[in-house]
Amino acid sequence: MELARRLTLTDAVAIGLGSMIGAGVFSVWGPAIEVAGSGLLIALAIAAVVAFCNATSSAQLAAVHPVSGGTYAYARAEIGPWWGFIAGWCFVIGKIASCAAMALTFAAYAAPDGWQVPVAILAVAALATVNCFGVTRTALLTRILVIISLIGLTVVVAGGFTASASATPAPLPDVTAYGVLQGAGLLFFAFAGYARIATMGEEVVDPARTIPRAIALALTGAVVVYALIAVVVMLTLGADAGSTAAPLAAVVDAAGWTALAPVVRVAAASASLGALLALITGIGRTTLAMARESDLPRFLAAVHPRWKVPQRAEIAIAIIVIVIVLFADLRNAIGFSSFGVLLYYLIANAAAFRQSGAARRYPRVLQVVGVLGCLVLVNTLPIVASLIGTGVVLVGVAYRMLRLRLVR
């Protein structure tokens, strides 16, 4: 059974923004400042360039292959089944780690001490339930959460520029090339939300036109927001941003706007929920596509006859995320997520590079820059995250090899 095309351009942009705003703004500044130091804006620019190259590749591929699964489906069609499997597997494992990170970020802002893990688990269960009752409900809720997030971020930017005139931020670490690149790799975690638009290609109205426009609009909006927040955090907190779990609330406190701190916490919680909601949605569609090809258990390929969503896949994902939340560390979750997603986009760029003729929308040089950028950034990530990521990718490869052998 096929999914229904119900998402408009506005819905798709909202889902993309909901995936990006929240992931970066409320969870990545501390780790990024610690490694990039005063080169934070350079790291942000590098991450944005790599993300732009990846976004154009995703848009070009999605316009020709308007089906669920994102690069899993694109790479299967353009390069071959093995490359599609590796892309899909990297996406699923990387984004499941992102789900855990977003659930923990939500709980850090919304729950009192000692209650973070139960609240994170409750958030995952609640949003998975929303997804099970139709994609239009997902888009509507995401749009509401994005609006709430932007209101809170407006307060942060206004407070930050007010405080910066008299603030004496802690000196930032010196710039090193490796630190800037590692910071870019961590910040890339924040930009990966546009993939959610492409993975939902089977549910978007007029996908050849809507998906490229939605990706470009969502990415542009996210870059503007990130740049403003990065400047504010550097001017008001400096190196101290790395020592607080809620840096944007600290910015408001530095401005003397303590009465508005709850607004920021509500915005942070809303942004994290929006990102988590869109993440679960996107992973569910890639899981559905992989299950249809037997690269994951066929049991997960079912689409609910009434709500037209892959309920089994989304329930399975929610269970795995809940298990990870019980043992997760936020920083390692971000690094592990970046590892999987960078490999995913490396394959996306390679698949887009092979397209020609009427399918080609962007110059090949963008795909070359995207491949090189992904290779550089993935090799600068924290070593623990890279080692774990490599091991999990190899487990997936071994699973597919065993399945193919059993089929033969």
N, C-alpha and C positions, 0 to 999 in steps of 0.2 A: 504494500500500500504506500502511495506517495504522500508527502507532506503538502499542506495547502499553502498557496501563495497569498499571504495576508499582510506582509510588512511593507509599508510605504517608505519613501526616502527619509521622512522625519523619524519614523520608527527605527530605521537602520542606523541613522546618525546618533540617536539617543542610546542605542545599545552599544555602539562603538565608544561614545563618550563615557557611558556608564562603566565600561570595562577599563578605560584608561584613567579617568579621574577618580581617584580613590587608591588605585594600586600605587601610583607614584607620589601623589601629593601628601599622603598621610603615612607612608611606611618606608620610603626609600631614602629620605634626605640624610638621616643620621649615618647609615653605612656609607653613602656616597661621599659625604663631606669628610668622613674619617680617612678615606683613601685618596680622594681627589684634592682635598684642601682648597686652596684659593683657585685651583683650576676647575672648580665645579661647573662653571658656565661653559668652559671648553668641553668638558665631559658631556654636558647636556647637549651641546651642539653636535658632537660626534654621534651620540645616541639618536638624535633627531634625524641626521643625514642617513644613517643606516636604516632607521625606521621608514624614512621616506622611500628609499630604494626598495625596501621590502614591500611597502604598501603599493607601489606602482606595479610590482610583479604580481602581487595578490589580485589587484584590480584587473590587470590584463588577463590573468588566468581565469578569474571568476566570470568575466564577461563571456568567455568561450565555453566554460564548463559550469553552468548555473545549477549545481547540484550540492547536496550536503556533503560535508567532509573536508572542505578546504583543500590544502595542499596534498592531503592523502589522495583525494580524487584526481587533482591536477597532475601530480607526479606519476600516478598510475597510467594516466592517459598519454602524457608527454614523454616520460622516460622509461617507465616499466613498473611492474607490481612490487618488486623489492624496494625500490626507492620510495614508492608510495607508502609501503608499510612502515619504513623507517621514519618517514615524515609524520605519519599519523601517530605512531607510537611515541615519538618525541613530543608531539603536541599534547597527547593525552597525559603523559607523565609530568610534563612541565606545567601544564595548566591545573592538574590536580594539586600540585605543590602550591600554585598560585591561590587556589581555593582555600587551602589551609592557611596561607599567609593572610588572606583577606578576612577570613573568619576570626583569626587571632587579633588582627588590627581592629576590627569592629569591637571585639570584646574589650580590648585595651582602653578604648575610648568610652565605651558604654557601660561597662560592668565594674562594680567595686572590687577591691582586692580580694582574691580568693575565689571569685566567681567567674573569672575570665573563661576557663575551659568549658564549664556547663553552658554559659551564654553563647560561646562560639558554636558548640554542638547544636544548640537550639536554633541558632540562625541558619545553619546549614540545612537542618531538617525542614524549617519553615519555608525557605526559598525553594528547595527541591519540590515541596508540595505545590507552591505557586506554579512552578514550571510544568507540573504534571497536568495542569488544567488549562493549557493552551498558550501559544506563543504571543497572542495579542495581549493577554494579561501580563505576560513578561515585559513586553514593550511599554505598556502603560505604566507599570510600576517602576521600570527603569527610568522613564522620563521624569516621574515625580521625584525620584531619588537624586537625579542629576540636578534638578532645579534647586533642591534643598542644599546640595553640596556647593553649588556655585554661590548661593547666598552666604554660606559660611566662609568660603574662600574670599569673597569680597570684603568681609569683615577683617579677615587676616591681612589682606593686602593694604587696606586702609590703615589698620592699626600699625602694621609694620613700617609703612612709610612715615607715619606720625612719630613712631618711636625712634626711627633711624637718625633723626636730627640730633638727638641727645644721647643715643646709645653708645656704649663702648664694648663692642662685641669681642669675645675671646679671639686672639690671633689664630688664623687658620694655618694648618700645616703647609709646608712648602710644596710647590708643585713638582711632581716627577712624572715622566712620560708614562711609566707603568701605572702609577696611581690614577692618572687621568683616564687611561684606558680601562682600568678595572672599575673606576667610577662610571664610565660610559656603559660598561657591561651590566652593572647593577641598575643604572637608570633605564636601560633598555627594557627592563622588566615592566616599567611604567607605560611603555608605548605599545605593548603587544595587543592592546584591546581591539584594534581594527581587524584583526583576524576573525573576531567573532562575527563580523559582518559577512565575510567571505564564507565562513563555515555554514552560514544559514542561507546559502544561495538558492536552495530549493523552496524557501518560504518567502522570498522577496519578489515583489511585483516588478516586472520589467527588469530583470537582473542585469542585463547587458548595459543598461543605462544607469540604473539605480546604484549598483554596488560600487563602481568606480567613483561616482560623485559622493556617495556616503563615506567612503574611506578617506577621500581627500578632505572633506569638511571636518570629519571627526578628528583626524590627525592634526590639522591646522589649529583647531580649537584647543586641543590638548597642549600643543607646543606653546601657544600664547600663555595659557594658564601656568604651565610648569616654569616658564621663564620668569614670570612675575613672582611666583612663590620662591624660586631659587634666590632671586635678588633680595627679597624681603628677609629670608632666613639668614643669608650671609651678612646683611647689614645690621641685623638686630641680635642674633645669637652667635654667629661665627662658629668656632669649634665646639661650643657648648651644645650645638644641635645634635652632636653625636652621643651625648650623655643623657638625653631625655627621650622617653617613649612617646611623648606628645609634643613635638617641636612647634607645631602651629598654635597650640594652646599657649606655649611659652612665649611665642611672639606677641600674642594679645596681652599676656600678663606684662611683658616688657613695655607695652604701650600704656599701661595703667588702665586698660579696659577690662578689668577682671570681671565686671558684671556681664560681659559678653562672652566670657570663656565657655559657658554652657552652649552658646550658639555654635561655637567652633566644634565642640565635642559632638553635638547633634549632627553637624555637617560631616564630620569625619566618619561617624557611624553610618550615616546615610550613603556617603561615597563608597565606603567599604562594602556595604550591602549591595549597592548598585553593581560594583565590580564583581562581587561574588555571584550575584544573580546571572549576570551575563556570562560569566565563566562557566557556570554549571550548564547553561544553555548551549554554549559552543562545544563543550566537551561531549555533551550528549549527542550532538549531531555528528561529530567525527566518529564517536563510538558506534553510532548507528551505521554510518557508511562502512566502517571496517567490519562490523558484524555481517553486513550484507554480502561481503566478499569472503566471509569465513576467516578473516584475519583476527577476529575476536569471536568468542562463542556466538553462534547463530541465535541463541536465546535472546540476545540483546538487540536483535534487528526488528523486534516487533514495534509497530506504531499503533497507538490507541485508536480504535475505530471512531470514537466520538471527538476526542480532543486533538487528534492528529499530531501527537508528540511522541517521542521515543521514551515512554515512561519507564520501561525496565532499565534502559541504559542510565537514565537520570537517577533512579533509585540506587542502582549499583554504585554510581559515582559518589552519591551523597554518603553512602555507607563507608566507602574507602576514605573520603575526606574526613569523616568523623573519627575514624581510627587514627589518621595522621595527626589530627588536632590534639589527640590525647598525648602525643609524644613529640610534637613539632617544636622547633626553634625558628623564630621568625626570620632571623638573618640567613640561616642555612636554607630555609624554604625559598627565600628570594633568589639566592645564588643557584639553587637547583632548578628553579623555574626558568631563570635566564639561560641556563645550559641547554635545557630541552628546547626552548623556543628559538634560540639562535640556530641550532641545528635544523630545526623545522624550516626556518626562513632561508637558510643556506640552500636547501633542496628546492624551495619555492623559486628562488632566483635562478637556479639551474634549469628548472622546468620552463620558466618564462623565457630564458635565453634561447631555448630550442624552438619557440614559436616563430612563425614567419607569415608573410602575406597579410591578409586582412586581419588576422588575429593580433598583429603587432600594433600596440598603441604607444609604446615608449621606446626610446633608443636603448640598444643593448648595453651601452656603457653603464646605465643605471643598474643592470643586473650584475655586471662585473664588480662594480663598487659594492653592491649588496653582498655578494659572495665573499669578497675580501674583508669587508667590515665584519661579517658574522664570524669568519675564521679568526680574525684578530681578537675580537671581544671574547669569544668563547675560550680562548687560550689565556686570558687574563683574569678569569673568574677565580674566586677562592678555591684552593686546591681540594678541600674536602667535598665541596659541592660538585666539582668536576669529576672526582673519583667515583662518587656515588652515582652521578649521572651516567658515566661510562658503564658502570656495572649494570644499571637498570636497562640501558639500551641493549647491552649484550644479552640480558635475560630475554628481552623481547625477540631479538634475532633468533636465539636458540629455540624459543617457543614456536616461531613460524617454521623453522627448519624441521623441527620434530613433527609438526602438523602435516607439512607437505610430504614428509617421508611416510607417515602413517596412511595418508591418502593414496600414495602410490602403491 
